[in-house]
Amino acid sequence: MSNTPHTLGDEFPDEMDKIHALKISDARFAQALSEYDEVNDAIHLAETNVQPTTQEHETELRKRRLALKDRIAEALAQNT
């Protein structure tokens, strides 16, 4: 089985303790994490042709993942 790229651990390797704490204390943050994982998994499935999709849909998924990553990074920065 291949490793899914862009996992939160890969994207924020030094922030995992803070991510865990925010996930427990902030429902909106927890929802953003869940959405990020879902979108990231969908992108991985499309990239590996397990669930092929159109290029437009894959591009939209990538934009959504980037927006979620930005939201997560912003929340982490605000809770420093």
PDB file of N, CA, C and O in Angstrom:
ATOM      1  N   MET A   1       0.851  -1.172   0.000  1.00  0.00           N
ATOM      2  CA  MET A   1       0.000   0.000   0.000  1.00  0.00           C
ATOM      3  C   MET A   1       0.899   1.239   0.000  1.00  0.00           C
ATOM      4  O   MET A   1       1.884   1.305   0.735  1.00  0.00           O
ATOM      5  N   SER A   2       0.546   2.206  -0.829  1.00  0.00           N
ATOM      6  CA  SER A   2       1.375   3.401  -0.922  1.00  0.00           C
ATOM      7  C   SER A   2       1.041   4.392   0.182  1.00  0.00           C
ATOM      8  O   SER A   2      -0.045   4.372   0.762  1.00  0.00           O
ATOM      9  N   ASN A   3       1.997   5.248   0.450  1.00  0.00           N
ATOM     10  CA  ASN A   3       1.815   6.278   1.465  1.00  0.00           C
ATOM     11  C   ASN A   3       1.041   7.444   0.859  1.00  0.00           C
ATOM     12  O   ASN A   3       1.380   7.909  -0.230  1.00  0.00           O
ATOM     13  N   THR A   4       0.020   7.917   1.540  1.00  0.00           N
ATOM     14  CA  THR A   4      -0.747   9.057   1.066  1.00  0.00           C
ATOM     15  C   THR A   4       0.065  10.324   1.296  1.00  0.00           C
ATOM     16  O   THR A   4       0.405  10.644   2.436  1.00  0.00           O
ATOM     17  N   PRO A   5       0.381  11.053   0.221  1.00  0.00           N
ATOM     18  CA  PRO A   5       1.129  12.296   0.400  1.00  0.00           C
ATOM     19  C   PRO A   5       0.255  13.398   1.004  1.00  0.00           C
ATOM     20  O   PRO A   5      -0.974  13.318   0.989  1.00  0.00           O
ATOM     21  N   HIS A   6       0.900  14.395   1.517  1.00  0.00           N
ATOM     22  CA  HIS A   6       0.231  15.580   2.067  1.00  0.00           C
ATOM     23  C   HIS A   6      -0.583  15.298   3.325  1.00  0.00           C
ATOM     24  O   HIS A   6      -1.551  16.007   3.601  1.00  0.00           O
ATOM     25  N   THR A   7      -0.211  14.282   4.088  1.00  0.00           N
ATOM     26  CA  THR A   7      -0.896  14.068   5.355  1.00  0.00           C
ATOM     27  C   THR A   7      -0.576  15.242   6.273  1.00  0.00           C
ATOM     28  O   THR A   7       0.414  15.943   6.064  1.00  0.00           O
ATOM     29  N   LEU A   8      -1.392  15.454   7.268  1.00  0.00           N
ATOM     30  CA  LEU A   8      -1.159  16.558   8.198  1.00  0.00           C
ATOM     31  C   LEU A   8       0.181  16.410   8.908  1.00  0.00           C
ATOM     32  O   LEU A   8       0.841  17.407   9.203  1.00  0.00           O
ATOM     33  N   GLY A   9       0.583  15.183   9.182  1.00  0.00           N
ATOM     34  CA  GLY A   9       1.884  14.948   9.790  1.00  0.00           C
ATOM     35  C   GLY A   9       3.031  15.371   8.885  1.00  0.00           C
ATOM     36  O   GLY A   9       4.067  15.833   9.364  1.00  0.00           O
ATOM     37  N   ASP A  10       2.849  15.213   7.580  1.00  0.00           N
ATOM     38  CA  ASP A  10       3.851  15.663   6.613  1.00  0.00           C
ATOM     39  C   ASP A  10       3.840  17.184   6.477  1.00  0.00           C
ATOM     40  O   ASP A  10       4.891  17.817   6.368  1.00  0.00           O
ATOM     41  N   GLU A  11       2.653  17.753   6.487  1.00  0.00           N
ATOM     42  CA  GLU A  11       2.499  19.198   6.272  1.00  0.00           C
ATOM     43  C   GLU A  11       2.882  20.022   7.501  1.00  0.00           C
ATOM     44  O   GLU A  11       3.423  21.120   7.370  1.00  0.00           O
ATOM     45  N   PHE A  12       2.605  19.500   8.679  1.00  0.00           N
ATOM     46  CA  PHE A  12       2.860  20.225   9.932  1.00  0.00           C
ATOM     47  C   PHE A  12       3.591  19.324  10.929  1.00  0.00           C
ATOM     48  O   PHE A  12       3.067  19.045  12.007  1.00  0.00           O
ATOM     49  N   PRO A  13       4.790  18.868  10.580  1.00  0.00           N
ATOM     50  CA  PRO A  13       5.453  17.871  11.433  1.00  0.00           C
ATOM     51  C   PRO A  13       5.767  18.354  12.853  1.00  0.00           C
ATOM     52  O   PRO A  13       5.801  17.553  13.787  1.00  0.00           O
ATOM     53  N   ASP A  14       5.992  19.640  13.015  1.00  0.00           N
ATOM     54  CA  ASP A  14       6.334  20.157  14.344  1.00  0.00           C
ATOM     55  C   ASP A  14       5.127  20.645  15.122  1.00  0.00           C
ATOM     56  O   ASP A  14       5.269  21.168  16.227  1.00  0.00           O
ATOM     57  N   GLU A  15       3.947  20.480  14.559  1.00  0.00           N
ATOM     58  CA  GLU A  15       2.729  21.027  15.167  1.00  0.00           C
ATOM     59  C   GLU A  15       1.742  19.948  15.619  1.00  0.00           C
ATOM     60  O   GLU A  15       0.608  20.271  15.974  1.00  0.00           O
ATOM     61  N   MET A  16       2.139  18.701  15.614  1.00  0.00           N
ATOM     62  CA  MET A  16       1.182  17.626  15.879  1.00  0.00           C
ATOM     63  C   MET A  16       0.596  17.688  17.288  1.00  0.00           C
ATOM     64  O   MET A  16      -0.582  17.377  17.467  1.00  0.00           O
ATOM     65  N   ASP A  17       1.365  18.072  18.273  1.00  0.00           N
ATOM     66  CA  ASP A  17       0.817  18.196  19.631  1.00  0.00           C
ATOM     67  C   ASP A  17      -0.230  19.303  19.679  1.00  0.00           C
ATOM     68  O   ASP A  17      -1.281  19.144  20.300  1.00  0.00           O
ATOM     69  N   LYS A  18       0.056  20.411  19.028  1.00  0.00           N
ATOM     70  CA  LYS A  18      -0.889  21.528  18.995  1.00  0.00           C
ATOM     71  C   LYS A  18      -2.150  21.144  18.198  1.00  0.00           C
ATOM     72  O   LYS A  18      -3.263  21.506  18.577  1.00  0.00           O
ATOM     73  N   ILE A  19      -1.962  20.415  17.106  1.00  0.00           N
ATOM     74  CA  ILE A  19      -3.109  19.961  16.316  1.00  0.00           C
ATOM     75  C   ILE A  19      -4.008  19.075  17.168  1.00  0.00           C
ATOM     76  O   ILE A  19      -5.230  19.227  17.156  1.00  0.00           O
ATOM     77  N   HIS A  20      -3.413  18.166  17.894  1.00  0.00           N
ATOM     78  CA  HIS A  20      -4.197  17.269  18.752  1.00  0.00           C
ATOM     79  C   HIS A  20      -4.963  18.056  19.818  1.00  0.00           C
ATOM     80  O   HIS A  20      -6.143  17.798  20.056  1.00  0.00           O
ATOM     81  N   ALA A  21      -4.299  19.001  20.449  1.00  0.00           N
ATOM     82  CA  ALA A  21      -4.959  19.795  21.495  1.00  0.00           C
ATOM     83  C   ALA A  21      -6.110  20.615  20.925  1.00  0.00           C
ATOM     84  O   ALA A  21      -7.178  20.690  21.532  1.00  0.00           O
ATOM     85  N   LEU A  22      -5.899  21.229  19.761  1.00  0.00           N
ATOM     86  CA  LEU A  22      -6.964  22.026  19.141  1.00  0.00           C
ATOM     87  C   LEU A  22      -8.116  21.145  18.661  1.00  0.00           C
ATOM     88  O   LEU A  22      -9.281  21.538  18.730  1.00  0.00           O
ATOM     89  N   LYS A  23      -7.784  19.974  18.183  1.00  0.00           N
ATOM     90  CA  LYS A  23      -8.824  19.044  17.717  1.00  0.00           C
ATOM     91  C   LYS A  23      -9.782  18.705  18.854  1.00  0.00           C
ATOM     92  O   LYS A  23     -10.989  18.589  18.641  1.00  0.00           O
ATOM     93  N   ILE A  24      -9.250  18.548  20.047  1.00  0.00           N
ATOM     94  CA  ILE A  24     -10.062  18.206  21.208  1.00  0.00           C
ATOM     95  C   ILE A  24     -10.878  19.401  21.694  1.00  0.00           C
ATOM     96  O   ILE A  24     -12.019  19.245  22.128  1.00  0.00           O
ATOM     97  N   SER A  25     -10.288  20.595  21.621  1.00  0.00           N
ATOM     98  CA  SER A  25     -10.931  21.766  22.226  1.00  0.00           C
ATOM     99  C   SER A  25     -11.759  22.611  21.266  1.00  0.00           C
ATOM    100  O   SER A  25     -12.538  23.450  21.719  1.00  0.00           O
ATOM    101  N   ASP A  26     -11.619  22.418  19.954  1.00  0.00           N
ATOM    102  CA  ASP A  26     -12.271  23.280  18.976  1.00  0.00           C
ATOM    103  C   ASP A  26     -12.960  22.433  17.909  1.00  0.00           C
ATOM    104  O   ASP A  26     -12.299  21.833  17.061  1.00  0.00           O
ATOM    105  N   ALA A  27     -14.283  22.387  17.957  1.00  0.00           N
ATOM    106  CA  ALA A  27     -15.052  21.557  17.029  1.00  0.00           C
ATOM    107  C   ALA A  27     -14.881  21.994  15.580  1.00  0.00           C
ATOM    108  O   ALA A  27     -14.848  21.156  14.679  1.00  0.00           O
ATOM    109  N   ARG A  28     -14.772  23.298  15.350  1.00  0.00           N
ATOM    110  CA  ARG A  28     -14.587  23.787  13.974  1.00  0.00           C
ATOM    111  C   ARG A  28     -13.226  23.361  13.426  1.00  0.00           C
ATOM    112  O   ARG A  28     -13.107  23.003  12.255  1.00  0.00           O
ATOM    113  N   PHE A  29     -12.216  23.400  14.269  1.00  0.00           N
ATOM    114  CA  PHE A  29     -10.890  22.952  13.871  1.00  0.00           C
ATOM    115  C   PHE A  29     -10.919  21.451  13.573  1.00  0.00           C
ATOM    116  O   PHE A  29     -10.347  20.997  12.581  1.00  0.00           O
ATOM    117  N   ALA A  30     -11.581  20.695  14.428  1.00  0.00           N
ATOM    118  CA  ALA A  30     -11.693  19.248  14.220  1.00  0.00           C
ATOM    119  C   ALA A  30     -12.391  18.946  12.899  1.00  0.00           C
ATOM    120  O   ALA A  30     -12.006  18.015  12.191  1.00  0.00           O
ATOM    121  N   GLN A  31     -13.418  19.729  12.563  1.00  0.00           N
ATOM    122  CA  GLN A  31     -14.130  19.544  11.292  1.00  0.00           C
ATOM    123  C   GLN A  31     -13.205  19.844  10.115  1.00  0.00           C
ATOM    124  O   GLN A  31     -13.226  19.128   9.114  1.00  0.00           O
ATOM    125  N   ALA A  32     -12.398  20.892  10.227  1.00  0.00           N
ATOM    126  CA  ALA A  32     -11.453  21.232   9.158  1.00  0.00           C
ATOM    127  C   ALA A  32     -10.444  20.094   8.958  1.00  0.00           C
ATOM    128  O   ALA A  32     -10.092  19.768   7.824  1.00  0.00           O
ATOM    129  N   LEU A  33      -9.986  19.500  10.047  1.00  0.00           N
ATOM    130  CA  LEU A  33      -9.060  18.371   9.947  1.00  0.00           C
ATOM    131  C   LEU A  33      -9.709  17.193   9.233  1.00  0.00           C
ATOM    132  O   LEU A  33      -9.098  16.561   8.372  1.00  0.00           O
ATOM    133  N   SER A  34     -10.941  16.910   9.597  1.00  0.00           N
ATOM    134  CA  SER A  34     -11.668  15.811   8.978  1.00  0.00           C
ATOM    135  C   SER A  34     -11.870  16.051   7.481  1.00  0.00           C
ATOM    136  O   SER A  34     -11.668  15.150   6.667  1.00  0.00           O
ATOM    137  N   GLU A  35     -12.265  17.261   7.132  1.00  0.00           N
ATOM    138  CA  GLU A  35     -12.448  17.609   5.719  1.00  0.00           C
ATOM    139  C   GLU A  35     -11.132  17.512   4.961  1.00  0.00           C
ATOM    140  O   GLU A  35     -11.099  17.020   3.832  1.00  0.00           O
ATOM    141  N   TYR A  36     -10.046  17.979   5.575  1.00  0.00           N
ATOM    142  CA  TYR A  36      -8.738  17.896   4.929  1.00  0.00           C
ATOM    143  C   TYR A  36      -8.399  16.440   4.612  1.00  0.00           C
ATOM    144  O   TYR A  36      -7.988  16.121   3.496  1.00  0.00           O
ATOM    145  N   ASP A  37      -8.573  15.566   5.592  1.00  0.00           N
ATOM    146  CA  ASP A  37      -8.262  14.150   5.380  1.00  0.00           C
ATOM    147  C   ASP A  37      -9.129  13.541   4.279  1.00  0.00           C
ATOM    148  O   ASP A  37      -8.633  12.767   3.461  1.00  0.00           O
ATOM    149  N   GLU A  38     -10.410  13.880   4.250  1.00  0.00           N
ATOM    150  CA  GLU A  38     -11.308  13.358   3.218  1.00  0.00           C
ATOM    151  C   GLU A  38     -10.882  13.820   1.825  1.00  0.00           C
ATOM    152  O   GLU A  38     -10.816  13.020   0.891  1.00  0.00           O
ATOM    153  N   VAL A  39     -10.598  15.100   1.696  1.00  0.00           N
ATOM    154  CA  VAL A  39     -10.190  15.643   0.393  1.00  0.00           C
ATOM    155  C   VAL A  39      -8.841  15.071  -0.011  1.00  0.00           C
ATOM    156  O   VAL A  39      -8.643  14.705  -1.170  1.00  0.00           O
ATOM    157  N   ASN A  40      -7.920  14.991   0.925  1.00  0.00           N
ATOM    158  CA  ASN A  40      -6.606  14.430   0.630  1.00  0.00           C
ATOM    159  C   ASN A  40      -6.709  12.981   0.166  1.00  0.00           C
ATOM    160  O   ASN A  40      -6.022  12.578  -0.773  1.00  0.00           O
ATOM    161  N   ASP A  41      -7.551  12.211   0.811  1.00  0.00           N
ATOM    162  CA  ASP A  41      -7.755  10.818   0.402  1.00  0.00           C
ATOM    163  C   ASP A  41      -8.362  10.746  -1.000  1.00  0.00           C
ATOM    164  O   ASP A  41      -7.967   9.900  -1.802  1.00  0.00           O
ATOM    165  N   ALA A  42      -9.320  11.628  -1.299  1.00  0.00           N
ATOM    166  CA  ALA A  42      -9.939  11.642  -2.630  1.00  0.00           C
ATOM    167  C   ALA A  42      -8.909  11.984  -3.702  1.00  0.00           C
ATOM    168  O   ALA A  42      -8.927  11.403  -4.787  1.00  0.00           O
ATOM    169  N   ILE A  43      -8.022  12.914  -3.407  1.00  0.00           N
ATOM    170  CA  ILE A  43      -6.973  13.273  -4.358  1.00  0.00           C
ATOM    171  C   ILE A  43      -6.046  12.082  -4.583  1.00  0.00           C
ATOM    172  O   ILE A  43      -5.688  11.774  -5.719  1.00  0.00           O
ATOM    173  N   HIS A  44      -5.666  11.427  -3.517  1.00  0.00           N
ATOM    174  CA  HIS A  44      -4.780  10.267  -3.632  1.00  0.00           C
ATOM    175  C   HIS A  44      -5.427   9.165  -4.476  1.00  0.00           C
ATOM    176  O   HIS A  44      -4.766   8.554  -5.317  1.00  0.00           O
ATOM    177  N   LEU A  45      -6.701   8.916  -4.253  1.00  0.00           N
ATOM    178  CA  LEU A  45      -7.405   7.896  -5.038  1.00  0.00           C
ATOM    179  C   LEU A  45      -7.476   8.279  -6.512  1.00  0.00           C
ATOM    180  O   LEU A  45      -7.379   7.416  -7.384  1.00  0.00           O
ATOM    181  N   ALA A  46      -7.643   9.564  -6.791  1.00  0.00           N
ATOM    182  CA  ALA A  46      -7.677  10.027  -8.179  1.00  0.00           C
ATOM    183  C   ALA A  46      -6.291   9.911  -8.816  1.00  0.00           C
ATOM    184  O   ALA A  46      -6.162   9.466  -9.956  1.00  0.00           O
ATOM    185  N   GLU A  47      -5.264  10.310  -8.078  1.00  0.00           N
ATOM    186  CA  GLU A  47      -3.893  10.267  -8.603  1.00  0.00           C
ATOM    187  C   GLU A  47      -3.434   8.846  -8.911  1.00  0.00           C
ATOM    188  O   GLU A  47      -2.682   8.628  -9.861  1.00  0.00           O
ATOM    189  N   THR A  48      -3.875   7.900  -8.129  1.00  0.00           N
ATOM    190  CA  THR A  48      -3.458   6.509  -8.318  1.00  0.00           C
ATOM    191  C   THR A  48      -4.415   5.736  -9.222  1.00  0.00           C
ATOM    192  O   THR A  48      -4.252   4.533  -9.425  1.00  0.00           O
ATOM    193  N   ASN A  49      -5.407   6.429  -9.758  1.00  0.00           N
ATOM    194  CA  ASN A  49      -6.408   5.857 -10.658  1.00  0.00           C
ATOM    195  C   ASN A  49      -7.252   4.761 -10.016  1.00  0.00           C
ATOM    196  O   ASN A  49      -7.828   3.929 -10.716  1.00  0.00           O
ATOM    197  N   VAL A  50      -7.326   4.757  -8.699  1.00  0.00           N
ATOM    198  CA  VAL A  50      -8.227   3.843  -8.007  1.00  0.00           C
ATOM    199  C   VAL A  50      -9.658   4.325  -8.227  1.00  0.00           C
ATOM    200  O   VAL A  50     -10.573   3.529  -8.437  1.00  0.00           O
ATOM    201  N   GLN A  51      -9.828   5.641  -8.173  1.00  0.00           N
ATOM    202  CA  GLN A  51     -11.110   6.276  -8.491  1.00  0.00           C
ATOM    203  C   GLN A  51     -10.832   7.429  -9.448  1.00  0.00           C
ATOM    204  O   GLN A  51     -10.778   8.584  -9.026  1.00  0.00           O
ATOM    205  N   PRO A  52     -10.655   7.129 -10.732  1.00  0.00           N
ATOM    206  CA  PRO A  52     -10.335   8.175 -11.689  1.00  0.00           C
ATOM    207  C   PRO A  52     -11.416   9.262 -11.720  1.00  0.00           C
ATOM    208  O   PRO A  52     -12.597   8.996 -11.493  1.00  0.00           O
ATOM    209  N   THR A  53     -10.983  10.475 -12.003  1.00  0.00           N
ATOM    210  CA  THR A  53     -11.895  11.604 -12.085  1.00  0.00           C
ATOM    211  C   THR A  53     -11.410  12.531 -13.191  1.00  0.00           C
ATOM    212  O   THR A  53     -10.339  12.320 -13.760  1.00  0.00           O
ATOM    213  N   THR A  54     -12.183  13.537 -13.487  1.00  0.00           N
ATOM    214  CA  THR A  54     -11.764  14.498 -14.505  1.00  0.00           C
ATOM    215  C   THR A  54     -10.653  15.386 -13.952  1.00  0.00           C
ATOM    216  O   THR A  54     -10.502  15.538 -12.740  1.00  0.00           O
ATOM    217  N   GLN A  55      -9.890  15.961 -14.858  1.00  0.00           N
ATOM    218  CA  GLN A  55      -8.821  16.871 -14.437  1.00  0.00           C
ATOM    219  C   GLN A  55      -9.403  18.073 -13.704  1.00  0.00           C
ATOM    220  O   GLN A  55      -8.810  18.563 -12.744  1.00  0.00           O
ATOM    221  N   GLU A  56     -10.562  18.547 -14.153  1.00  0.00           N
ATOM    222  CA  GLU A  56     -11.208  19.690 -13.511  1.00  0.00           C
ATOM    223  C   GLU A  56     -11.591  19.377 -12.072  1.00  0.00           C
ATOM    224  O   GLU A  56     -11.387  20.194 -11.175  1.00  0.00           O
ATOM    225  N   HIS A  57     -12.144  18.194 -11.859  1.00  0.00           N
ATOM    226  CA  HIS A  57     -12.538  17.803 -10.503  1.00  0.00           C
ATOM    227  C   HIS A  57     -11.313  17.644  -9.608  1.00  0.00           C
ATOM    228  O   HIS A  57     -11.327  18.057  -8.448  1.00  0.00           O
ATOM    229  N   GLU A  58     -10.261  17.049 -10.147  1.00  0.00           N
ATOM    230  CA  GLU A  58      -9.039  16.880  -9.363  1.00  0.00           C
ATOM    231  C   GLU A  58      -8.442  18.243  -9.007  1.00  0.00           C
ATOM    232  O   GLU A  58      -7.950  18.438  -7.896  1.00  0.00           O
ATOM    233  N   THR A  59      -8.488  19.172  -9.941  1.00  0.00           N
ATOM    234  CA  THR A  59      -7.995  20.530  -9.673  1.00  0.00           C
ATOM    235  C   THR A  59      -8.824  21.197  -8.575  1.00  0.00           C
ATOM    236  O   THR A  59      -8.276  21.859  -7.694  1.00  0.00           O
ATOM    237  N   GLU A  60     -10.137  21.022  -8.631  1.00  0.00           N
ATOM    238  CA  GLU A  60     -11.018  21.591  -7.607  1.00  0.00           C
ATOM    239  C   GLU A  60     -10.710  20.982  -6.232  1.00  0.00           C
ATOM    240  O   GLU A  60     -10.697  21.692  -5.226  1.00  0.00           O
ATOM    241  N   LEU A  61     -10.465  19.685  -6.194  1.00  0.00           N
ATOM    242  CA  LEU A  61     -10.101  19.024  -4.942  1.00  0.00           C
ATOM    243  C   LEU A  61      -8.789  19.583  -4.400  1.00  0.00           C
ATOM    244  O   LEU A  61      -8.660  19.799  -3.195  1.00  0.00           O
ATOM    245  N   ARG A  62      -7.825  19.816  -5.271  1.00  0.00           N
ATOM    246  CA  ARG A  62      -6.537  20.367  -4.831  1.00  0.00           C
ATOM    247  C   ARG A  62      -6.703  21.773  -4.260  1.00  0.00           C
ATOM    248  O   ARG A  62      -6.080  22.114  -3.255  1.00  0.00           O
ATOM    249  N   LYS A  63      -7.537  22.581  -4.895  1.00  0.00           N
ATOM    250  CA  LYS A  63      -7.804  23.935  -4.394  1.00  0.00           C
ATOM    251  C   LYS A  63      -8.473  23.876  -3.022  1.00  0.00           C
ATOM    252  O   LYS A  63      -8.161  24.664  -2.129  1.00  0.00           O
ATOM    253  N   ARG A  64      -9.396  22.928  -2.873  1.00  0.00           N
ATOM    254  CA  ARG A  64     -10.090  22.774  -1.592  1.00  0.00           C
ATOM    255  C   ARG A  64      -9.115  22.336  -0.503  1.00  0.00           C
ATOM    256  O   ARG A  64      -9.179  22.822   0.626  1.00  0.00           O
ATOM    257  N   ARG A  65      -8.206  21.408  -0.847  1.00  0.00           N
ATOM    258  CA  ARG A  65      -7.207  20.954   0.126  1.00  0.00           C
ATOM    259  C   ARG A  65      -6.308  22.120   0.539  1.00  0.00           C
ATOM    260  O   ARG A  65      -5.983  22.261   1.718  1.00  0.00           O
ATOM    261  N   LEU A  66      -5.907  22.949  -0.414  1.00  0.00           N
ATOM    262  CA  LEU A  66      -5.057  24.092  -0.099  1.00  0.00           C
ATOM    263  C   LEU A  66      -5.784  25.084   0.808  1.00  0.00           C
ATOM    264  O   LEU A  66      -5.189  25.615   1.746  1.00  0.00           O
ATOM    265  N   ALA A  67      -7.070  25.337   0.535  1.00  0.00           N
ATOM    266  CA  ALA A  67      -7.844  26.252   1.378  1.00  0.00           C
ATOM    267  C   ALA A  67      -7.963  25.705   2.800  1.00  0.00           C
ATOM    268  O   ALA A  67      -7.859  26.458   3.768  1.00  0.00           O
ATOM    269  N   LEU A  68      -8.177  24.408   2.923  1.00  0.00           N
ATOM    270  CA  LEU A  68      -8.263  23.787   4.248  1.00  0.00           C
ATOM    271  C   LEU A  68      -6.917  23.845   4.969  1.00  0.00           C
ATOM    272  O   LEU A  68      -6.857  24.099   6.172  1.00  0.00           O
ATOM    273  N   LYS A  69      -5.846  23.609   4.225  1.00  0.00           N
ATOM    274  CA  LYS A  69      -4.506  23.687   4.826  1.00  0.00           C
ATOM    275  C   LYS A  69      -4.252  25.105   5.332  1.00  0.00           C
ATOM    276  O   LYS A  69      -3.685  25.288   6.410  1.00  0.00           O
ATOM    277  N   ASP A  70      -4.665  26.100   4.565  1.00  0.00           N
ATOM    278  CA  ASP A  70      -4.504  27.491   4.997  1.00  0.00           C
ATOM    279  C   ASP A  70      -5.298  27.766   6.271  1.00  0.00           C
ATOM    280  O   ASP A  70      -4.806  28.440   7.176  1.00  0.00           O
ATOM    281  N   ARG A  71      -6.523  27.247   6.344  1.00  0.00           N
ATOM    282  CA  ARG A  71      -7.351  27.410   7.547  1.00  0.00           C
ATOM    283  C   ARG A  71      -6.683  26.780   8.761  1.00  0.00           C
ATOM    284  O   ARG A  71      -6.661  27.363   9.846  1.00  0.00           O
ATOM    285  N   ILE A  72      -6.146  25.594   8.568  1.00  0.00           N
ATOM    286  CA  ILE A  72      -5.474  24.881   9.656  1.00  0.00           C
ATOM    287  C   ILE A  72      -4.230  25.651  10.093  1.00  0.00           C
ATOM    288  O   ILE A  72      -3.996  25.818  11.290  1.00  0.00           O
ATOM    289  N   ALA A  73      -3.438  26.118   9.140  1.00  0.00           N
ATOM    290  CA  ALA A  73      -2.219  26.879   9.463  1.00  0.00           C
ATOM    291  C   ALA A  73      -2.571  28.167  10.201  1.00  0.00           C
ATOM    292  O   ALA A  73      -1.882  28.550  11.146  1.00  0.00           O
ATOM    293  N   GLU A  74      -3.628  28.827   9.775  1.00  0.00           N
ATOM    294  CA  GLU A  74      -4.060  30.055  10.449  1.00  0.00           C
ATOM    295  C   GLU A  74      -4.464  29.777  11.891  1.00  0.00           C
ATOM    296  O   GLU A  74      -4.086  30.516  12.800  1.00  0.00           O
ATOM    297  N   ALA A  75      -5.225  28.723  12.097  1.00  0.00           N
ATOM    298  CA  ALA A  75      -5.650  28.373  13.454  1.00  0.00           C
ATOM    299  C   ALA A  75      -4.444  28.033  14.328  1.00  0.00           C
ATOM    300  O   ALA A  75      -4.397  28.408  15.500  1.00  0.00           O
ATOM    301  N   LEU A  76      -3.484  27.334  13.766  1.00  0.00           N
ATOM    302  CA  LEU A  76      -2.278  26.994  14.527  1.00  0.00           C
ATOM    303  C   LEU A  76      -1.489  28.257  14.889  1.00  0.00           C
ATOM    304  O   LEU A  76      -0.962  28.362  15.997  1.00  0.00           O
ATOM    305  N   ALA A  77      -1.409  29.202  13.970  1.00  0.00           N
ATOM    306  CA  ALA A  77      -0.684  30.449  14.227  1.00  0.00           C
ATOM    307  C   ALA A  77      -1.371  31.293  15.298  1.00  0.00           C
ATOM    308  O   ALA A  77      -0.707  31.948  16.101  1.00  0.00           O
ATOM    309  N   GLN A  78      -2.696  31.273  15.305  1.00  0.00           N
ATOM    310  CA  GLN A  78      -3.439  32.057  16.285  1.00  0.00           C
ATOM    311  C   GLN A  78      -3.360  31.468  17.683  1.00  0.00           C
ATOM    312  O   GLN A  78      -3.582  32.172  18.668  1.00  0.00           O
ATOM    313  N   ASN A  79      -3.051  30.204  17.776  1.00  0.00           N
ATOM    314  CA  ASN A  79      -3.006  29.524  19.073  1.00  0.00           C
ATOM    315  C   ASN A  79      -1.566  29.209  19.476  1.00  0.00           C
ATOM    316  O   ASN A  79      -1.274  28.143  20.017  1.00  0.00           O
ATOM    317  N   THR A  80      -0.698  30.136  19.206  1.00  0.00           N
ATOM    318  CA  THR A  80       0.718  29.949  19.551  1.00  0.00           C
ATOM    319  C   THR A  80       0.967  30.325  20.990  1.00  0.00           C
ATOM    320  O   THR A  80       2.100  30.234  21.464  1.00  0.00           O
TER     321      THR A  80
END
